[in-house]
Amino acid sequence: MIFGRSKPASTPLEGIDVVLTDLDGVVYAGPGALPHAVDSLNRAADEGRRLGYITNNASRTDASVAEHLTSLGLRVAPDDVVTSPQAAMRLLRDLVPAGSTLLVVGGEGLVVEVEKAGFVVTRSAEDSPAAVVQGFAPEVGWKQLAEAAYALATPPEDGGIPWVATNTDWTIPQARGIAPGNGTLVSAVHTAVGRLATVAGKPERPIFDVAVARTGAKAPLFIGDRLDTDIQGARTAGMPSVLVLTGIDRPKQVLAAPPNQRPDFIVADLRELFEPYPATVVKGERTRVGDAIVEIDGVDLRIVSAGDRQIDLLRAGAAAIWNSGRAIFGFRVPEQLYADPFRAR
């Protein structure tokens, strides 16, 4: 967002040649598409932008993800999908010799990429693996986590082997709700061995670098639903970002976002990619977005005008807090400011 000055409204897609998007919580939740996601992404493609799909979910192959997206109505080839296992292989090529044996904690999506990269898969620490690579799969249980712990028992400073995690998302959206993600499984191993994994997926840079290289992006835009992985990762990779409120993070989290997790754009759903994005205008202690106006009055963040769009009120509140240099706990924030009608859209 631009603070302190006004500029002519343009859409988030202006000047963008490649749209990179997260999947869970942006395109779908479980097997079903989220409202307006497919039509909006197809429109972006029809207008001449290349699409790329970035997912931290390591349980499926790029081909199976492409097949799923195609079934939802998108035009997707496997090469359009960048997975965290692919980013993990990019890291491991620099960490262990070619053809090494890797202890794999995860499912088919991870196993396929390990084999495509020329490594040998094992499930047992007794096979003296050169590294451990860990990713999410619904079938991962205690036995796989225990084998990882056995293999990682020696600290790295004493000659222990590398440990690469595809991602550390704490949660994953499912059709029935929010479920534990790979971060919880990585944390279990961390608790057992007292060391940290190197992370390949969001919010780390490797997965974004793979996506940019594959799509040839010169001016990419990344769309995500999580501040701590999607938006932080895009900022780390130096690309503008859109937070869409169809997934994990809600208005309360937006208002409280630390500087490294603040998106350039906030949208209720992907239709708003094609709408002129209203300028943020700051005059003294007042911040206006569209018809929504908020004012900082000491420790109070007051709503001067709610306007006619809740999304603009949220944008104004976020801009006021972010531009103040103060954390959200330094304010009294009215409940109307973080009202959440967006999930049902």
MILO-844258 format. One record per residue (C-alpha): residue number from 0; x negated, y negated, z negated. Coordinates in pm, whole numbers, plus 50000, padded with zeros to 5 digits. Last residue first. Layout:
% residues N
num = NUM&xx = X&yy = Y&zz = Z
...
END
This chain:
% residues 345
num = 344&xx = 51864&yy = 51448&zz = 50047
num = 343&xx = 51932&yy = 51634&zz = 49722
num = 342&xx = 51577&yy = 51604&zz = 49590
num = 341&xx = 51574&yy = 51225&zz = 49637
num = 340&xx = 51832&yy = 51105&zz = 49386
num = 339&xx = 51564&yy = 51059&zz = 49119
num = 338&xx = 51599&yy = 50751&zz = 48899
num = 337&xx = 51254&yy = 50622&zz = 48811
num = 336&xx = 51333&yy = 50249&zz = 48811
num = 335&xx = 51680&yy = 50302&zz = 48672
num = 334&xx = 51525&yy = 50442&zz = 48353
num = 333&xx = 51381&yy = 50102&zz = 48264
num = 332&xx = 51003&yy = 50100&zz = 48206
num = 331&xx = 50847&yy = 49968&zz = 47886
num = 330&xx = 50488&yy = 49917&zz = 47987
num = 329&xx = 50135&yy = 49996&zz = 47866
num = 328&xx = 50207&yy = 50368&zz = 47903
num = 327&xx = 50215&yy = 50307&zz = 48279
num = 326&xx = 49845&yy = 50227&zz = 48293
num = 325&xx = 49735&yy = 49866&zz = 48344
num = 324&xx = 49548&yy = 49719&zz = 48639
num = 323&xx = 49859&yy = 49521&zz = 48727
num = 322&xx = 49854&yy = 49619&zz = 49095
num = 321&xx = 49939&yy = 49983&zz = 49020
num = 320&xx = 50227&yy = 49887&zz = 48790
num = 319&xx = 50380&yy = 49632&zz = 49026
num = 318&xx = 50322&yy = 49849&zz = 49333
num = 317&xx = 50489&yy = 50149&zz = 49167
num = 316&xx = 50789&yy = 49943&zz = 49063
num = 315&xx = 50828&yy = 49794&zz = 49411
num = 314&xx = 50800&yy = 50133&zz = 49581
num = 313&xx = 51052&yy = 50282&zz = 49337
num = 312&xx = 51295&yy = 49998&zz = 49405
num = 311&xx = 51240&yy = 50045&zz = 49779
num = 310&xx = 51323&yy = 50416&zz = 49749
num = 309&xx = 51637&yy = 50335&zz = 49552
num = 308&xx = 51773&yy = 50137&zz = 49845
num = 307&xx = 52040&yy = 49863&zz = 49807
num = 306&xx = 51843&yy = 49612&zz = 49605
num = 305&xx = 51771&yy = 49673&zz = 49238
num = 304&xx = 51715&yy = 49302&zz = 49179
num = 303&xx = 51528&yy = 49152&zz = 48883
num = 302&xx = 51438&yy = 49492&zz = 48740
num = 301&xx = 51214&yy = 49433&zz = 48441
num = 300&xx = 50881&yy = 49594&zz = 48357
num = 299&xx = 50841&yy = 49504&zz = 47993
num = 298&xx = 50510&yy = 49492&zz = 47808
num = 297&xx = 50465&yy = 49122&zz = 47879
num = 296&xx = 50724&yy = 49036&zz = 48140
num = 295&xx = 50628&yy = 49213&zz = 48464
num = 294&xx = 50891&yy = 49158&zz = 48729
num = 293&xx = 51067&yy = 49386&zz = 48975
num = 292&xx = 51240&yy = 49297&zz = 49302
num = 291&xx = 51421&yy = 49528&zz = 49543
num = 290&xx = 51562&yy = 49367&zz = 49859
num = 289&xx = 51280&yy = 49498&zz = 50079
num = 288&xx = 50982&yy = 49548&zz = 49851
num = 287&xx = 50930&yy = 49263&zz = 49606
num = 286&xx = 50682&yy = 49225&zz = 49322
num = 285&xx = 50711&yy = 48949&zz = 49063
num = 284&xx = 50442&yy = 48853&zz = 48810
num = 283&xx = 50295&yy = 48582&zz = 49031
num = 282&xx = 50423&yy = 48635&zz = 49381
num = 281&xx = 50356&yy = 48983&zz = 49519
num = 280&xx = 50507&yy = 49097&zz = 49849
num = 279&xx = 50497&yy = 49465&zz = 49947
num = 278&xx = 50589&yy = 49498&zz = 50312
num = 277&xx = 50870&yy = 49728&zz = 50420
num = 276&xx = 50777&yy = 50035&zz = 50623
num = 275&xx = 50945&yy = 50013&zz = 50961
num = 274&xx = 51128&yy = 50345&zz = 51001
num = 273&xx = 50984&yy = 50639&zz = 51197
num = 272&xx = 50810&yy = 50811&zz = 50905
num = 271&xx = 51133&yy = 50750&zz = 50713
num = 270&xx = 51291&yy = 51056&zz = 50873
num = 269&xx = 51036&yy = 51261&zz = 50679
num = 268&xx = 51218&yy = 51236&zz = 50348
num = 267&xx = 51230&yy = 50994&zz = 50053
num = 266&xx = 50913&yy = 50820&zz = 50162
num = 265&xx = 50616&yy = 50672&zz = 49975
num = 264&xx = 50331&yy = 50527&zz = 50182
num = 263&xx = 49963&yy = 50453&zz = 50121
num = 262&xx = 49954&yy = 50714&zz = 49849
num = 261&xx = 49806&yy = 50666&zz = 49502
num = 260&xx = 49614&yy = 50962&zz = 49358
num = 259&xx = 49265&yy = 50814&zz = 49309
num = 258&xx = 49407&yy = 50506&zz = 49134
num = 257&xx = 49601&yy = 50703&zz = 48871
num = 256&xx = 49968&yy = 50782&zz = 48944
num = 255&xx = 50206&yy = 50691&zz = 48659
num = 254&xx = 50476&yy = 50531&zz = 48876
num = 253&xx = 50453&yy = 50820&zz = 49122
num = 252&xx = 50473&yy = 51080&zz = 48844
num = 251&xx = 50796&yy = 50929&zz = 48718
num = 250&xx = 50932&yy = 50915&zz = 49074
num = 249&xx = 50887&yy = 51293&zz = 49123
num = 248&xx = 50602&yy = 51517&zz = 49227
num = 247&xx = 50673&yy = 51873&zz = 49338
num = 246&xx = 50865&yy = 51871&zz = 49665
num = 245&xx = 51103&yy = 51658&zz = 49868
num = 244&xx = 50974&yy = 51317&zz = 49757
num = 243&xx = 50733&yy = 51264&zz = 50046
num = 242&xx = 50394&yy = 51109&zz = 49965
num = 241&xx = 50228&yy = 50972&zz = 50279
num = 240&xx = 49852&yy = 50944&zz = 50316
num = 239&xx = 49580&yy = 50744&zz = 50485
num = 238&xx = 49249&yy = 50924&zz = 50551
num = 237&xx = 48913&yy = 50900&zz = 50376
num = 236&xx = 48871&yy = 51270&zz = 50293
num = 235&xx = 48873&yy = 51198&zz = 49919
num = 234&xx = 49185&yy = 50984&zz = 49971
num = 233&xx = 49352&yy = 51271&zz = 50156
num = 232&xx = 49257&yy = 51509&zz = 49876
num = 231&xx = 49396&yy = 51283&zz = 49605
num = 230&xx = 49720&yy = 51257&zz = 49801
num = 229&xx = 49761&yy = 51628&zz = 49863
num = 228&xx = 49614&yy = 51780&zz = 49545
num = 227&xx = 49688&yy = 51564&zz = 49240
num = 226&xx = 49964&yy = 51357&zz = 49401
num = 225&xx = 50170&yy = 51642&zz = 49534
num = 224&xx = 50432&yy = 51622&zz = 49810
num = 223&xx = 50206&yy = 51579&zz = 50111
num = 222&xx = 50169&yy = 51407&zz = 50446
num = 221&xx = 49826&yy = 51329&zz = 50593
num = 220&xx = 49768&yy = 51072&zz = 50866
num = 219&xx = 49487&yy = 51111&zz = 51119
num = 218&xx = 49316&yy = 50842&zz = 51328
num = 217&xx = 49036&yy = 51004&zz = 51528
num = 216&xx = 49159&yy = 51361&zz = 51499
num = 215&xx = 48987&yy = 51628&zz = 51708
num = 214&xx = 49243&yy = 51881&zz = 51588
num = 213&xx = 48994&yy = 52148&zz = 51480
num = 212&xx = 48735&yy = 51909&zz = 51341
num = 211&xx = 48994&yy = 51709&zz = 51148
num = 210&xx = 49151&yy = 52022&zz = 51002
num = 209&xx = 48819&yy = 52178&zz = 50900
num = 208&xx = 48711&yy = 51853&zz = 50734
num = 207&xx = 49040&yy = 51838&zz = 50548
num = 206&xx = 48990&yy = 52191&zz = 50412
num = 205&xx = 48634&yy = 52110&zz = 50301
num = 204&xx = 48721&yy = 51784&zz = 50116
num = 203&xx = 48853&yy = 51895&zz = 49779
num = 202&xx = 49208&yy = 51812&zz = 49673
num = 201&xx = 49299&yy = 52043&zz = 49842
num = 200&xx = 49127&yy = 52366&zz = 49933
num = 199&xx = 48769&yy = 52489&zz = 49901
num = 198&xx = 48719&yy = 52480&zz = 49523
num = 197&xx = 48391&yy = 52583&zz = 49358
num = 196&xx = 48488&yy = 52782&zz = 49050
num = 195&xx = 48411&yy = 52683&zz = 48694
num = 194&xx = 48244&yy = 52884&zz = 48417
num = 193&xx = 48342&yy = 53017&zz = 48076
num = 192&xx = 48387&yy = 53381&zz = 48178
num = 191&xx = 48726&yy = 53478&zz = 48034
num = 190&xx = 48883&yy = 53131&zz = 48026
num = 189&xx = 48763&yy = 53067&zz = 48380
num = 188&xx = 48921&yy = 53394&zz = 48492
num = 187&xx = 49258&yy = 53290&zz = 48348
num = 186&xx = 49216&yy = 52940&zz = 48486
num = 185&xx = 49175&yy = 53079&zz = 48837
num = 184&xx = 49507&yy = 53259&zz = 48793
num = 183&xx = 49685&yy = 52945&zz = 48666
num = 182&xx = 49532&yy = 52740&zz = 48945
num = 181&xx = 49663&yy = 52987&zz = 49200
num = 180&xx = 50022&yy = 52880&zz = 49143
num = 179&xx = 50286&yy = 52939&zz = 48875
num = 178&xx = 50645&yy = 52905&zz = 49005
num = 177&xx = 50873&yy = 52606&zz = 49069
num = 176&xx = 51230&yy = 52686&zz = 49168
num = 175&xx = 51440&yy = 52964&zz = 49321
num = 174&xx = 51342&yy = 52885&zz = 49683
num = 173&xx = 50979&yy = 52859&zz = 49576
num = 172&xx = 50752&yy = 52562&zz = 49513
num = 171&xx = 50396&yy = 52653&zz = 49398
num = 170&xx = 50241&yy = 52538&zz = 49072
num = 169&xx = 49900&yy = 52482&zz = 48914
num = 168&xx = 49730&yy = 52429&zz = 49249
num = 167&xx = 49367&yy = 52538&zz = 49206
num = 166&xx = 49263&yy = 52621&zz = 49561
num = 165&xx = 49073&yy = 52873&zz = 49774
num = 164&xx = 48854&yy = 52948&zz = 49476
num = 163&xx = 48483&yy = 53012&zz = 49532
num = 162&xx = 48265&yy = 53185&zz = 49274
num = 161&xx = 47893&yy = 53209&zz = 49344
num = 160&xx = 47682&yy = 53488&zz = 49187
num = 159&xx = 47503&yy = 53460&zz = 48854
num = 158&xx = 47128&yy = 53394&zz = 48851
num = 157&xx = 47091&yy = 53273&zz = 48493
num = 156&xx = 47201&yy = 52916&zz = 48572
num = 155&xx = 47502&yy = 53065&zz = 48751
num = 154&xx = 47624&yy = 53234&zz = 48433
num = 153&xx = 47635&yy = 53616&zz = 48439
num = 152&xx = 47985&yy = 53753&zz = 48371
num = 151&xx = 48110&yy = 53661&zz = 48717
num = 150&xx = 48145&yy = 54015&zz = 48853
num = 149&xx = 48317&yy = 54139&zz = 48537
num = 148&xx = 48551&yy = 53839&zz = 48536
num = 147&xx = 48644&yy = 53896&zz = 48899
num = 146&xx = 48718&yy = 54262&zz = 48826
num = 145&xx = 48940&yy = 54152&zz = 48535
num = 144&xx = 49138&yy = 53916&zz = 48757
num = 143&xx = 49201&yy = 54196&zz = 49006
num = 142&xx = 49317&yy = 54433&zz = 48730
num = 141&xx = 49529&yy = 54169&zz = 48556
num = 140&xx = 49747&yy = 54091&zz = 48853
num = 139&xx = 49751&yy = 53950&zz = 49206
num = 138&xx = 50062&yy = 54080&zz = 49387
num = 137&xx = 50215&yy = 53738&zz = 49452
num = 136&xx = 49899&yy = 53626&zz = 49632
num = 135&xx = 49685&yy = 53327&zz = 49548
num = 134&xx = 49316&yy = 53301&zz = 49628
num = 133&xx = 48983&yy = 53401&zz = 49479
num = 132&xx = 48644&yy = 53451&zz = 49642
num = 131&xx = 48374&yy = 53619&zz = 49435
num = 130&xx = 48016&yy = 53625&zz = 49562
num = 129&xx = 47729&yy = 53856&zz = 49660
num = 128&xx = 47926&yy = 54161&zz = 49548
num = 127&xx = 47749&yy = 54433&zz = 49348
num = 126&xx = 47990&yy = 54717&zz = 49440
num = 125&xx = 48071&yy = 54774&zz = 49071
num = 124&xx = 48259&yy = 54442&zz = 49068
num = 123&xx = 48535&yy = 54619&zz = 49258
num = 122&xx = 48788&yy = 54491&zz = 49514
num = 121&xx = 48546&yy = 54486&zz = 49805
num = 120&xx = 48562&yy = 54313&zz = 50141
num = 119&xx = 48266&yy = 54288&zz = 50378
num = 118&xx = 48190&yy = 53953&zz = 50543
num = 117&xx = 48198&yy = 53877&zz = 50915
num = 116&xx = 48403&yy = 53557&zz = 50901
num = 115&xx = 48702&yy = 53742&zz = 51049
num = 114&xx = 48674&yy = 53991&zz = 50761
num = 113&xx = 48692&yy = 53722&zz = 50494
num = 112&xx = 48973&yy = 53548&zz = 50687
num = 111&xx = 49182&yy = 53865&zz = 50701
num = 110&xx = 49126&yy = 53942&zz = 50331
num = 109&xx = 49239&yy = 53593&zz = 50227
num = 108&xx = 49571&yy = 53595&zz = 50410
num = 107&xx = 49626&yy = 53959&zz = 50319
num = 106&xx = 49617&yy = 53910&zz = 49945
num = 105&xx = 49402&yy = 53778&zz = 49665
num = 104&xx = 49094&yy = 53842&zz = 49453
num = 103&xx = 48823&yy = 53939&zz = 49699
num = 102&xx = 48479&yy = 54052&zz = 49583
num = 101&xx = 48255&yy = 53963&zz = 49873
num = 100&xx = 47997&yy = 54187&zz = 50043
num = 99&xx = 47749&yy = 53994&zz = 50254
num = 98&xx = 47757&yy = 54001&zz = 50635
num = 97&xx = 47591&yy = 53663&zz = 50672
num = 96&xx = 47389&yy = 53562&zz = 50368
num = 95&xx = 47557&yy = 53375&zz = 50081
num = 94&xx = 47625&yy = 53012&zz = 49991
num = 93&xx = 47633&yy = 52826&zz = 50324
num = 92&xx = 47867&yy = 53072&zz = 50497
num = 91&xx = 48064&yy = 53073&zz = 50171
num = 90&xx = 48174&yy = 52713&zz = 50210
num = 89&xx = 48318&yy = 52754&zz = 50560
num = 88&xx = 48476&yy = 53081&zz = 50444
num = 87&xx = 48656&yy = 52891&zz = 50168
num = 86&xx = 48792&yy = 52643&zz = 50422
num = 85&xx = 48941&yy = 52931&zz = 50618
num = 84&xx = 49082&yy = 53076&zz = 50295
num = 83&xx = 49242&yy = 52733&zz = 50226
num = 82&xx = 49442&yy = 52757&zz = 50546
num = 81&xx = 49444&yy = 52540&zz = 50857
num = 80&xx = 49738&yy = 52602&zz = 51091
num = 79&xx = 49743&yy = 52457&zz = 51443
num = 78&xx = 49520&yy = 52742&zz = 51564
num = 77&xx = 49800&yy = 52986&zz = 51480
num = 76&xx = 50026&yy = 52817&zz = 51737
num = 75&xx = 50322&yy = 52599&zz = 51638
num = 74&xx = 50626&yy = 52453&zz = 51811
num = 73&xx = 50864&yy = 52395&zz = 51519
num = 72&xx = 51215&yy = 52540&zz = 51503
num = 71&xx = 51220&yy = 52717&zz = 51166
num = 70&xx = 51120&yy = 53046&zz = 51330
num = 69&xx = 50817&yy = 52869&zz = 51475
num = 68&xx = 50713&yy = 52765&zz = 51124
num = 67&xx = 50732&yy = 53125&zz = 51005
num = 66&xx = 50536&yy = 53253&zz = 51305
num = 65&xx = 50272&yy = 52986&zz = 51252
num = 64&xx = 50240&yy = 53088&zz = 50886
num = 63&xx = 50208&yy = 53453&zz = 50989
num = 62&xx = 49938&yy = 53367&zz = 51242
num = 61&xx = 49747&yy = 53148&zz = 50995
num = 60&xx = 49742&yy = 53441&zz = 50757
num = 59&xx = 49941&yy = 53449&zz = 50435
num = 58&xx = 49863&yy = 53463&zz = 50060
num = 57&xx = 49612&yy = 53180&zz = 50054
num = 56&xx = 49857&yy = 52895&zz = 49994
num = 55&xx = 49649&yy = 52578&zz = 50003
num = 54&xx = 49814&yy = 52485&zz = 50331
num = 53&xx = 49726&yy = 52238&zz = 50604
num = 52&xx = 49943&yy = 52212&zz = 50916
num = 51&xx = 49829&yy = 52018&zz = 51219
num = 50&xx = 50042&yy = 51817&zz = 51458
num = 49&xx = 49922&yy = 51632&zz = 51767
num = 48&xx = 50095&yy = 51304&zz = 51836
num = 47&xx = 50252&yy = 51229&zz = 52173
num = 46&xx = 50601&yy = 51102&zz = 52091
num = 45&xx = 50740&yy = 51453&zz = 52133
num = 44&xx = 50503&yy = 51568&zz = 51856
num = 43&xx = 50633&yy = 51305&zz = 51614
num = 42&xx = 50990&yy = 51401&zz = 51711
num = 41&xx = 50915&yy = 51766&zz = 51641
num = 40&xx = 50788&yy = 51665&zz = 51297
num = 39&xx = 51105&yy = 51470&zz = 51224
num = 38&xx = 51341&yy = 51743&zz = 51344
num = 37&xx = 51160&yy = 52004&zz = 51137
num = 36&xx = 51148&yy = 51802&zz = 50815
num = 35&xx = 51504&yy = 51660&zz = 50819
num = 34&xx = 51620&yy = 51872&zz = 50522
num = 33&xx = 51363&yy = 52122&zz = 50391
num = 32&xx = 51315&yy = 52437&zz = 50594
num = 31&xx = 51395&yy = 52774&zz = 50436
num = 30&xx = 51161&yy = 53061&zz = 50351
num = 29&xx = 51046&yy = 52933&zz = 50011
num = 28&xx = 51054&yy = 52554&zz = 50002
num = 27&xx = 50979&yy = 52423&zz = 50351
num = 26&xx = 50819&yy = 52143&zz = 50552
num = 25&xx = 50705&yy = 51913&zz = 50270
num = 24&xx = 50745&yy = 52107&zz = 49945
num = 23&xx = 50523&yy = 52394&zz = 50059
num = 22&xx = 50376&yy = 52295&zz = 50397
num = 21&xx = 50117&yy = 52015&zz = 50381
num = 20&xx = 50095&yy = 51794&zz = 50683
num = 19&xx = 49842&yy = 51660&zz = 50928
num = 18&xx = 49977&yy = 51413&zz = 51183
num = 17&xx = 49721&yy = 51340&zz = 51452
num = 16&xx = 49694&yy = 51029&zz = 51675
num = 15&xx = 49815&yy = 50764&zz = 51430
num = 14&xx = 49821&yy = 50397&zz = 51539
num = 13&xx = 50172&yy = 50342&zz = 51399
num = 12&xx = 50294&yy = 50654&zz = 51220
num = 11&xx = 50366&yy = 50488&zz = 50884
num = 10&xx = 50601&yy = 50250&zz = 51068
num = 9&xx = 50524&yy = 49883&zz = 51099
num = 8&xx = 50649&yy = 49585&zz = 50899
num = 7&xx = 50474&yy = 49256&zz = 50966
num = 6&xx = 50243&yy = 49169&zz = 50678
num = 5&xx = 50292&yy = 49016&zz = 50336
num = 4&xx = 50023&yy = 48956&zz = 50080
num = 3&xx = 49934&yy = 49045&zz = 49721
num = 2&xx = 49932&yy = 49420&zz = 49751
num = 1&xx = 49895&yy = 49639&zz = 50059
num = 0&xx = 50000&yy = 50000&zz = 50000
END
